[in-house]
Amino acid sequence: MAGGNGDSVAQKATRNSEATGLVQISVGKGPIKLGSEPTHIPFGDRPLADISADIGNAARVYLVLEHVRFDQPPGILFEVLIGDESAPGSYERVGRFNLFETRELLSFDITERFRSLVASNSRGMLVVTIRPAVGARSEAAASGSPEWSRLHALLEQAAVSIGVIRLDAR
């Protein structure tokens, strides 16, 4: 799987700041382009157990989308899901966002879902999926339909992208 730009987003940088108790694990220096189809972003090439070990006993784990940009607001709601790449049925929504206003940073508390993924398959690989919340999966917006064409055109014109995706643990 690749990010929206086709490049591998398995680049990882880990930073631990003892002064603030913050652990950051980043993937994908963007832009990661979002479109009318789901965008799958593998969270590096390390198993969930290794990421969990880096996080340690942090009280909360957040998925952070940084440098969220667009040319024009598409007026579409996006869903953010996380799951285990090896278990297609493991994906669960952890949040939603819209782009009616400029946002440089979006943050989602994924603590419980992340712990559940680690517990179910510690050797699995974390994947973040971002998809339009409407259209892409409905009968009315099947590929080639006028609704799908409208959605696709809106998202192409909007040129939505994300610069960095990371986990913050505190």
Backbone as CSV, one residue per row, in Angstrom:
resi,resn,N_x,N_y,N_z,CA_x,CA_y,CA_z,C_x,C_y,C_z
1,MET,0.852,-1.180,0.000,0.000,0.000,0.000,0.889,1.232,0.000
2,ALA,0.414,2.275,-0.580,1.191,3.503,-0.647,0.313,4.664,-0.265
3,GLY,0.967,5.751,0.087,0.225,6.969,0.382,-0.321,7.538,-0.904
4,GLY,-1.035,8.626,-0.794,-1.694,9.206,-1.936,-0.765,9.613,-3.057
5,ASN,0.517,9.863,-2.760,1.435,10.297,-3.794,2.154,9.143,-4.459
6,GLY,1.858,7.888,-4.063,2.465,6.739,-4.687,3.804,6.359,-4.077
7,ASP,4.423,7.246,-3.324,5.681,6.937,-2.677,5.440,6.148,-1.406
8,SER,6.432,5.391,-1.007,6.331,4.666,0.254,6.320,5.679,1.382
9,VAL,5.453,5.461,2.341,5.405,6.356,3.488,5.868,5.620,4.735
10,ALA,6.748,4.658,4.527,7.230,3.843,5.628,8.449,4.463,6.301
11,GLN,8.726,5.735,6.003,9.828,6.420,6.668,9.412,6.706,8.096
12,LYS,10.305,6.380,9.037,9.963,6.515,10.446,10.988,7.382,11.144
13,ALA,10.515,8.202,12.060,11.388,8.944,12.957,10.748,8.888,14.328
14,THR,11.516,8.503,15.318,10.993,8.407,16.675,11.717,9.416,17.532
15,ARG,10.966,10.118,18.357,11.539,11.106,19.240,10.908,10.944,20.612
16,ASN,11.710,10.944,21.655,11.207,10.826,23.018,11.743,11.999,23.807
17,SER,10.858,12.828,24.312,11.247,13.976,25.111,10.906,13.706,26.563
18,GLU,11.916,13.428,27.357,11.685,13.093,28.769,11.111,14.273,29.534
19,ALA,11.442,15.484,29.113,10.956,16.659,29.839,9.446,16.795,29.753
20,THR,8.866,16.473,28.603,7.425,16.630,28.426,6.675,15.312,28.519
21,GLY,7.390,14.196,28.532,6.739,12.896,28.563,6.075,12.556,27.245
22,LEU,6.492,13.200,26.166,5.887,13.014,24.855,6.750,12.081,24.010
23,VAL,6.123,11.087,23.417,6.780,10.219,22.446,6.090,10.473,21.120
24,GLN,6.876,10.731,20.075,6.318,10.944,18.746,6.900,9.921,17.781
25,ILE,6.039,9.298,17.006,6.458,8.367,15.959,5.794,8.854,14.681
26,SER,6.608,9.218,13.687,6.079,9.810,12.454,6.288,8.907,11.253
27,VAL,5.374,9.012,10.315,5.535,8.402,8.994,5.174,9.442,7.959
28,GLY,5.640,9.198,6.783,5.190,9.950,5.632,5.377,11.436,5.675
29,LYS,6.499,11.881,5.167,6.628,13.292,4.882,5.918,13.479,3.556
30,GLY,4.865,14.257,3.559,3.958,14.347,2.431,4.534,15.070,1.254
31,PRO,3.677,15.522,0.405,2.250,15.489,0.679,1.631,14.120,0.387
32,ILE,0.723,13.739,1.247,-0.079,12.544,1.056,-1.407,13.039,0.519
33,LYS,-1.678,12.753,-0.749,-2.868,13.286,-1.420,-4.095,12.445,-1.090
34,LEU,-5.180,13.122,-0.744,-6.461,12.448,-0.516,-7.330,12.642,-1.753
35,GLY,-8.126,11.631,-2.062,-8.985,11.712,-3.237,-10.319,11.054,-2.982
36,SER,-10.980,10.668,-4.069,-12.321,10.081,-3.965,-12.279,8.621,-3.530
37,GLU,-11.126,7.983,-3.602,-10.953,6.608,-3.138,-10.232,6.633,-1.789
38,PRO,-10.390,5.597,-0.985,-9.670,5.554,0.296,-8.156,5.623,0.080
39,THR,-7.477,6.357,0.943,-6.025,6.446,0.930,-5.506,5.649,2.113
40,HIS,-4.671,4.650,1.831,-4.115,3.778,2.865,-2.679,4.189,3.128
41,ILE,-2.357,4.449,4.389,-1.020,4.878,4.763,-0.459,3.889,5.779
42,PRO,0.429,2.978,5.338,1.060,2.066,6.288,1.911,2.865,7.271
43,PHE,1.828,2.503,8.531,2.554,3.239,9.564,3.920,2.611,9.760
44,GLY,4.753,2.748,8.764,6.094,2.198,8.825,6.098,0.704,8.541
45,ASP,7.235,0.092,8.784,7.391,-1.335,8.517,7.674,-2.098,9.806
46,ARG,7.209,-1.558,10.913,7.423,-2.185,12.210,6.110,-2.725,12.756
47,PRO,6.155,-3.897,13.398,4.933,-4.470,13.967,4.354,-3.603,15.088
48,LEU,3.070,-3.800,15.333,2.368,-3.080,16.398,3.090,-3.204,17.740
49,ALA,3.645,-4.394,18.040,4.337,-4.606,19.315,5.520,-3.662,19.460
50,ASP,6.256,-3.428,18.367,7.411,-2.530,18.427,6.969,-1.082,18.644
51,ILE,5.908,-0.690,17.961,5.383,0.673,18.153,4.893,0.824,19.587
52,SER,4.204,-0.187,20.083,3.708,-0.169,21.459,4.858,-0.072,22.453
53,ALA,5.953,-0.772,22.193,7.122,-0.709,23.074,7.716,0.701,23.087
54,ASP,7.751,1.370,21.920,8.246,2.746,21.851,7.368,3.688,22.669
55,ILE,6.077,3.444,22.617,5.127,4.285,23.346,5.211,4.028,24.847
56,GLY,5.540,2.808,25.213,5.658,2.463,26.629,4.307,2.479,27.311
57,ASN,4.283,2.970,28.525,3.037,2.972,29.304,2.346,4.332,29.257
58,ALA,2.377,4.956,28.091,1.718,6.251,27.927,0.236,6.136,28.257
59,ALA,-0.289,7.165,28.897,-1.704,7.173,29.271,-2.607,7.310,28.049
60,ARG,-2.220,8.124,27.073,-3.052,8.376,25.893,-2.198,8.325,24.629
61,VAL,-2.814,7.846,23.551,-2.167,7.785,22.240,-3.047,8.557,21.259
62,TYR,-2.433,9.468,20.520,-3.157,10.307,19.561,-2.602,10.110,18.164
63,LEU,-3.502,10.038,17.186,-3.123,10.073,15.786,-3.209,11.528,15.362
64,VAL,-2.111,12.058,14.837,-2.050,13.478,14.484,-1.806,13.615,12.982
65,LEU,-2.648,14.401,12.338,-2.483,14.756,10.930,-2.020,16.207,10.911
66,GLU,-0.846,16.429,10.358,-0.252,17.766,10.403,-0.103,18.328,8.989
67,HIS,-0.187,19.635,8.873,-0.097,20.337,7.590,-1.197,19.867,6.637
68,VAL,-2.430,19.926,7.122,-3.595,19.573,6.307,-3.876,20.773,5.398
69,ARG,-3.845,20.537,4.103,-3.976,21.639,3.149,-4.983,21.285,2.049
70,PHE,-5.519,22.346,1.444,-6.414,22.171,0.298,-6.459,23.471,-0.461
71,ASP,-6.744,23.381,-1.763,-6.850,24.579,-2.603,-8.186,25.267,-2.416
72,GLN,-9.222,24.473,-2.215,-10.563,25.006,-1.952,-11.309,23.977,-1.116
73,PRO,-12.176,24.431,-0.214,-12.897,23.463,0.617,-13.793,22.569,-0.236
74,PRO,-13.619,21.239,-0.129,-14.437,20.353,-0.953,-15.851,20.146,-0.419
75,GLY,-16.129,20.566,0.818,-17.458,20.382,1.386,-17.785,18.924,1.634
76,ILE,-16.770,18.138,1.906,-16.943,16.698,2.105,-16.357,16.305,3.452
77,LEU,-17.035,15.402,4.118,-16.571,14.858,5.387,-15.645,13.677,5.101
78,PHE,-14.524,13.605,5.817,-13.595,12.485,5.694,-13.642,11.644,6.960
79,GLU,-13.499,10.328,6.802,-13.398,9.408,7.924,-11.944,8.976,8.059
80,VAL,-11.509,8.816,9.320,-10.165,8.331,9.613,-10.322,6.988,10.315
81,LEU,-9.686,5.960,9.764,-9.753,4.613,10.331,-8.344,4.115,10.612
82,ILE,-8.225,3.223,11.598,-6.966,2.518,11.786,-7.273,1.030,11.853
83,GLY,-6.290,0.250,11.478,-6.463,-1.191,11.522,-5.146,-1.891,11.314
84,ASP,-5.220,-3.208,11.299,-4.073,-4.076,11.078,-4.077,-4.472,9.607
85,GLU,-2.989,-4.188,8.928,-2.878,-4.467,7.494,-3.178,-5.933,7.165
86,SER,-2.855,-6.839,8.071,-3.058,-8.268,7.800,-4.471,-8.749,8.132
87,ALA,-5.301,-7.876,8.687,-6.668,-8.255,9.064,-7.658,-7.236,8.516
88,PRO,-8.128,-7.439,7.273,-9.018,-6.461,6.639,-10.242,-6.077,7.475
89,GLY,-10.778,-6.975,8.272,-11.942,-6.659,9.094,-11.615,-5.899,10.366
90,SER,-10.352,-5.554,10.572,-9.941,-4.903,11.821,-10.090,-3.382,11.797
91,TYR,-10.394,-2.804,10.650,-10.436,-1.347,10.536,-11.652,-0.763,11.245
92,GLU,-11.384,0.249,12.076,-12.457,0.956,12.776,-12.225,2.453,12.662
93,ARG,-13.330,3.165,12.564,-13.250,4.622,12.496,-12.810,5.174,13.844
94,VAL,-11.830,6.067,13.810,-11.351,6.726,15.030,-11.680,8.214,15.027
95,GLY,-12.220,8.695,13.920,-12.601,10.096,13.869,-13.045,10.517,12.479
96,ARG,-13.478,11.759,12.407,-13.914,12.388,11.152,-13.406,13.817,11.135
97,PHE,-13.310,14.354,9.943,-12.988,15.780,9.825,-13.578,16.322,8.534
98,ASN,-13.807,17.641,8.544,-14.248,18.318,7.330,-13.259,19.435,7.062
99,LEU,-13.361,20.011,5.896,-12.431,21.069,5.514,-13.186,22.338,5.143
100,PHE,-14.088,22.736,6.010,-14.809,23.982,5.776,-13.964,25.178,6.192
101,GLU,-12.884,24.916,6.924,-11.949,25.963,7.310,-10.546,25.367,7.330
102,THR,-9.541,26.212,7.196,-8.162,25.749,7.187,-7.776,25.209,8.556
103,ARG,-7.144,24.045,8.544,-6.636,23.441,9.776,-5.241,22.918,9.508
104,GLU,-4.314,23.346,10.292,-2.945,22.865,10.148,-2.757,21.524,10.831
105,LEU,-3.563,21.261,11.869,-3.342,20.075,12.676,-4.671,19.484,13.121
106,LEU,-4.800,18.169,12.964,-5.965,17.441,13.450,-5.455,16.327,14.354
107,SER,-6.152,16.084,15.455,-5.710,15.081,16.415,-6.894,14.201,16.818
108,PHE,-6.647,12.876,16.887,-7.684,11.915,17.248,-7.148,11.003,18.343
109,ASP,-7.903,10.853,19.410,-7.521,9.955,20.500,-7.798,8.522,20.038
110,ILE,-6.741,7.726,19.875,-6.887,6.348,19.394,-6.453,5.337,20.456
111,THR,-6.357,5.764,21.686,-5.804,4.932,22.753,-6.428,3.548,22.812
112,GLU,-7.727,3.473,22.963,-8.387,2.176,23.135,-8.274,1.317,21.883
113,ARG,-8.480,1.907,20.725,-8.404,1.152,19.472,-6.986,0.634,19.236
114,PHE,-5.972,1.457,19.503,-4.583,1.039,19.331,-4.258,-0.136,20.255
115,ARG,-4.653,-0.032,21.518,-4.399,-1.122,22.471,-5.104,-2.405,22.049
116,SER,-6.311,-2.266,21.518,-7.055,-3.430,21.041,-6.332,-4.098,19.872
117,LEU,-5.807,-3.311,18.956,-5.063,-3.862,17.825,-3.818,-4.612,18.290
118,VAL,-3.085,-4.019,19.227,-1.875,-4.664,19.754,-2.234,-5.983,20.427
119,ALA,-3.314,-5.969,21.220,-3.731,-7.183,21.937,-4.178,-8.294,20.984
120,SER,-4.812,-7.936,19.870,-5.332,-8.959,18.963,-4.263,-9.542,18.045
121,ASN,-3.237,-8.756,17.704,-2.172,-9.255,16.828,-0.957,-8.348,16.942
122,SER,-0.126,-8.606,17.909,1.030,-7.737,18.167,2.028,-7.733,17.014
123,ARG,1.978,-8.723,16.126,2.881,-8.767,14.968,2.262,-8.069,13.760
124,GLY,1.030,-7.623,13.880,0.358,-6.934,12.773,1.005,-5.587,12.476
125,MET,0.610,-5.003,11.364,1.153,-3.721,10.921,0.046,-2.667,10.926
126,LEU,0.307,-1.551,11.576,-0.665,-0.465,11.688,-0.827,0.249,10.348
127,VAL,-2.090,0.452,9.947,-2.405,1.198,8.733,-3.471,2.239,9.069
128,VAL,-3.254,3.452,8.578,-4.230,4.532,8.693,-4.918,4.635,7.332
129,THR,-6.244,4.704,7.339,-7.005,4.884,6.103,-7.847,6.144,6.243
130,ILE,-7.796,6.976,5.221,-8.612,8.194,5.187,-9.445,8.113,3.919
131,ARG,-10.763,8.271,4.088,-11.668,8.133,2.942,-12.806,9.143,3.054
132,PRO,-13.366,9.512,1.904,-14.558,10.356,1.952,-15.660,9.610,2.691
133,ALA,-16.409,10.310,3.508,-17.466,9.680,4.302,-18.725,9.462,3.491
134,VAL,-18.811,10.058,2.330,-19.996,9.884,1.487,-19.562,9.455,0.101
135,GLY,-20.435,8.781,-0.563,-20.236,8.521,-1.973,-19.435,7.298,-2.336
136,ALA,-18.252,7.148,-1.823,-17.358,6.109,-2.323,-17.907,4.705,-2.121
137,ARG,-18.780,4.497,-1.124,-19.247,3.147,-0.845,-20.746,2.956,-1.089
138,SER,-21.446,3.988,-1.478,-22.895,3.843,-1.617,-23.278,3.431,-3.037
139,GLU,-24.409,2.768,-3.148,-24.923,2.358,-4.460,-25.128,3.572,-5.368
140,ALA,-25.653,4.643,-4.775,-25.969,5.828,-5.571,-24.717,6.464,-6.153
141,ALA,-23.588,6.225,-5.529,-22.360,6.855,-6.009,-21.385,5.818,-6.546
142,ALA,-21.915,4.790,-7.196,-21.068,3.767,-7.800,-20.186,4.411,-8.862
143,SER,-19.035,3.828,-9.074,-18.096,4.342,-10.058,-18.806,4.575,-11.391
144,GLY,-18.598,5.752,-11.950,-19.208,6.089,-13.224,-20.544,6.804,-13.112
145,SER,-21.159,6.788,-11.913,-22.437,7.474,-11.742,-22.205,8.985,-11.672
146,PRO,-23.257,9.778,-11.896,-23.102,11.235,-11.788,-22.640,11.665,-10.390
147,GLU,-23.115,10.981,-9.342,-22.715,11.335,-7.984,-21.228,11.078,-7.774
148,TRP,-20.747,9.938,-8.275,-19.329,9.623,-8.141,-18.489,10.623,-8.928
149,SER,-18.931,10.957,-10.119,-18.201,11.924,-10.948,-18.112,13.276,-10.247
150,ARG,-19.209,13.695,-9.607,-19.227,14.966,-8.875,-18.255,14.920,-7.700
151,LEU,-18.298,13.830,-6.927,-17.395,13.668,-5.789,-15.942,13.695,-6.247
152,HIS,-15.662,12.929,-7.291,-14.301,12.858,-7.816,-13.822,14.246,-8.258
153,ALA,-14.662,14.969,-8.982,-14.292,16.310,-9.460,-14.058,17.275,-8.300
154,LEU,-14.930,17.241,-7.306,-14.758,18.114,-6.134,-13.416,17.865,-5.448
155,LEU,-13.087,16.604,-5.247,-11.843,16.281,-4.549,-10.612,16.571,-5.387
156,GLU,-10.692,16.395,-6.688,-9.557,16.738,-7.552,-9.308,18.246,-7.524
157,GLN,-10.383,19.033,-7.586,-10.248,20.489,-7.556,-9.744,20.972,-6.200
158,ALA,-10.138,20.299,-5.144,-9.757,20.719,-3.794,-8.282,20.465,-3.516
159,ALA,-7.703,19.448,-4.136,-6.292,19.094,-3.936,-5.959,18.984,-2.448
160,VAL,-6.656,18.095,-1.750,-6.466,17.898,-0.316,-5.212,17.065,-0.083
161,SER,-4.370,17.519,0.857,-3.169,16.754,1.184,-2.826,16.897,2.660
162,ILE,-2.029,15.950,3.137,-1.547,15.947,4.515,-0.035,15.858,4.455
163,GLY,0.651,16.689,5.231,2.110,16.714,5.214,2.756,15.643,6.046
164,VAL,2.249,15.417,7.267,2.856,14.453,8.189,1.748,13.732,8.939
165,ILE,1.934,12.450,9.119,1.061,11.669,9.981,1.926,11.082,11.071
166,ARG,1.484,11.230,12.332,2.299,10.723,13.431,1.429,10.256,14.588
167,LEU,2.033,9.498,15.467,1.427,9.132,16.750,2.108,9.960,17.819
168,ASP,1.322,10.537,18.687,1.827,11.226,19.878,1.317,10.451,21.080
169,ALA,2.195,10.136,21.996,1.800,9.420,23.206,2.281,10.221,24.405
170,ARG,1.400,10.362,25.386,1.727,11.121,26.612,1.355,10.309,27.820
